[in-house]
């Protein structure tokens, strides 16, 4: 059994830098707004207002309006990441330990970024690619029911159709998350033998598509998901955040990750946990482009 010899908390500056890196790996983090969340969760009130504003003349009655007020609870979920380093780490001075911690936090940022996408988009446990009951009910694949059937030869038309579906629900579009094969399909679309979207050729990941913020990411089509792209209001209709306190454990003994005895291999394990929450505030503000059955 593993024995933890040191417990600490990652420096706030290091945590901030780490989640800045997450924006570069996660489609959701890149396209949406991050706000801090409380350790015991946040409740966000959403308002659905029907009808339009009315002009009321002198002496006229004010007409009744209707609205649906519903709370969306954003509860942090624990994500764990651990990594082996040389046992020189435990004997190093604080200055010499910094490179280990920097490498660890960079790896942590990459794993948490993918974890956020995989869990929030598909309701899956990133480590096993299987359904995680704790998050499946709050994922895009479960809540976003508006879909467009993917056609590689008409990927741009697929986006048009998705936009039309969202606008029909009075939604706005400010982001497109694409799988790598969807982006490749865009790069192959030609008119009069001229590539219409050359910015997507050779695996490129441009910041925008026709002026709309975009991201190309392998997390979009992760596992058995049929998603090829997701279009919608990522800025206003989706929210995510993290609890700022991130613990760090240094494990010197045992085999905590199944890769062999630490002492025999002259290694220690750095283990950390991040608490991340998210919520889809309005599912009708999104549309998924999915592969046909």
N, C-alpha and C positions, 0 to 999 in steps of 0.2 A: 504494500500500500504506500502511496506517495506521501511524503512529509513536506509540508510547506514551511520553509525556514524564514521567509520574509514576506511581509504584506505591506503594501504602500499604495499610494494613489498617484496616478500619472499627473505630472505638472499641468496646470490649466492651459499654459501656452502650448504645450505639446498636444493636448487634447484639441485645442483650437486649430492648430496646424494639421492635425490628423483629419479632422472633419472638413477642412478646406480641400484636402486631397480627395476625400470622398466625392466631392462635386465633380472631380475629373473622371471618376470611374462609374458612377451610378447615373443612369438615365433620369431617374426620378429626382435625385438630388440636383442634377444639372438644370432640369427644366422647371422645378417647383421651388416654393419658398420654404425655407427651414426656419422653425421657431422653437425655442427651448420648451421642453415639457417637464412637468413635475414628476418626481419619482413615482407618485401614486396616480399619475394620469391627469389629463386635461379633458374638459368637456367643452366642445365648440357648438354654439347654437347656430343653426341654419334656418333661414327664412325663405319660403317659397311663396311669392306674392303673385296672385292671379289677377288678370285684367290689367287695365291701364289707369293712370291718374285721370281724375275727372275735373272738368271746369264747372264751378258752381256759381250761378248767377246770384244777384242780390235777392235775398229772401227765399232762395231755394234750399231744399233739404240736401244735406251731404249724403251721397249714396254710400251704401255699405260695400266694403271690400272683403276679400277673403284671403287668408294666409294660413300656411301650414308651418308651424314652428317645431323643429325636431332637433334634439341634441345628437351630436356625434362624439362618442367617447374615444379619446386617443390614449391608449394604455401602453406603456413601454413594455417591450418584449426583450428578454435577455439573449444576447448573442455572445458566444464564447469563441475566443481564438487563442491558440497556444503555439509556441514555436521553440525549437531547441537551439541553444547556442552553446559555445564552449564554456566550461566551468571557470574559465579565466574571468568571466563576468563577475562572479561573487568575490573574487580577490582583487578586482581592479579598483582603482580610485574612482571617485565620482566623475572626474574628467574623462578617464579612459573608458568608463561604462557608457558614456553618452552615445558613441557610435553603435553599440549594441541596441540601445533603446531607440535610436533613430531608425535603424533597420527594422526593428520590431514594429514600431508604430506605422511605418510605411506599408509593411505587410498587413498589419491590422486594418489600416485604412482601405486597402484593396479588398480584403475579405469582407469587411463590413459593408462596403459599397455594393458589392455583388449580393451580399446577404439581404440588404434592404430591397433591392430590385426583385430578387427571386421570391422573397416572402411576400412583399406587397403586391407584386404583379400577379403571381401565380398561386400564392398560398402554400408554398412548398418549404420544406426544411432544406436549406442550401446544401447541407452536408450529405444528405441521402437522396435528394430529388424526389422525395415522397411527400404526400400531403401532411401538413402540420395542422392539426385540428385547432390549435390556439390562434392561427392566423388565416386559415382558409376562408372563413366567413367574412373577412374584411379585405379580400384581394380584388384586384381588377377583374380577374377571370371569373369570379363569382358574382360581383356586383354590377359590372358593366355588361348589360345585355344587348346594347346596340352593336351590331356587327355588320361588316361588309366582307363578302367572299373574295379572297385574294386571287388576283390574276397577274402573273409575272409580266405578261406583255402589256398590261394596262395598269401598272402600279400607280402611276400618277392619277389615273381616273379613279382608282380605289380611294385615294386621298380625297379627291373631289367629292365622292359619294359619302365618305365619312364626315366631311365638313358639312355637307348638306343635311345629314341626319342630325348633327349637333345643333345646327342653326335652326332646324325645324322645332327644336325644343328651347329656342331662345338662348342657346349657349354661345360661347365665344371660343375661338381656337387660338392658343398661344404656344403650342408645343406639339412636336411629333417625335415619338420614340420608335425607332426602326430596328428590325433585326438585320443582320449582316446580309442575308440573302435578299431581303426587300431592297436594301440600298444598292446591291449589285444589280437587281432587276431595273431599278431606276437608271443606272449607268448605261444599260444596254438599250434603252428606248431611243429610237432615232426617227427623224423626219427628213425625207429627202437625203437619206444617208448621212445625216448630221446628228451627232449625239446631243440630246436635249438637256441632259444633266451630267456633263462631264466632271463636275465637282465631286461626284460619287465614285469615279473610276479608281481602280487600283486600291480598293479598300479604304479610301479616304473617309473622313468623318467631319464634314463641314459643319459649321456652327448653325447654319440656317438652311431651310429649304423654301425657296420662293419668299424669302423674308420672314418666315416663321421659324423660331428657334427649334433646333432638332438635335437628335443624338442617335448615333448608330451604336448598338451594344449587343453583345452576345447573350445578355440576360433576357432579352425580349422573347426569344424562342427557346428558352431553357427547358430541358427535360422533355416531357411529352406535350407541352403546350402547343397549341395551333396558332398562337399569335405570330403575326408577321410585322405589325405596326400598331401603335396606339396613338390616336389623335385626340386632342381635347384641351381643356382649360386646366393646365397643370398649375398655374399660378394661383388661382382662386378656389378651385374645386378639389384640390388635394393638398394635404398638409402633413409634414413629418418633422420630427425633432428628436433630440436625445437628452437624456439626463447627464449633466456635465461631469459628475463624479465617476471616474473610471478606475476601478481597483486594478492593481498589478500584483501578481503573486510570482515569487521565484521558488521553484520546486527543485530540490537538489537530490532527493532520494526516490528510489522506486522506478516504476514504469508507467507514468500517468497517461501516456498516449499510445501505448502498445508498440513502441518502436525499439524496445530493449532497455536494459537496466542503465540508469543514468550514470551511476558511479563507474560501472565497467566501461562506459563509452566516454567518460570525462566530459559530460554535458550537464546542463541544467535546462529546465523548461521555464520559459516566461509565459504566463497565462494571464489573460485579461478578459474582462466582461464589459460589454456596452449595452445600455438599456435604450432601445430605440422604439419609438411609436409612430404610427401614421393613421390617417383617416381619409377616406374619400367622402367629401362633403356633399357632392352632387354627382351621382353616377351618370345622369343623363347628359352631363357635360363632356362625356367621353364616348368614343367609338373604337372598337377593336377591329382591325383588319385581320381576318383569320383564314387559314388554309381550309379548303373544302374537305369534306369527309371522303 
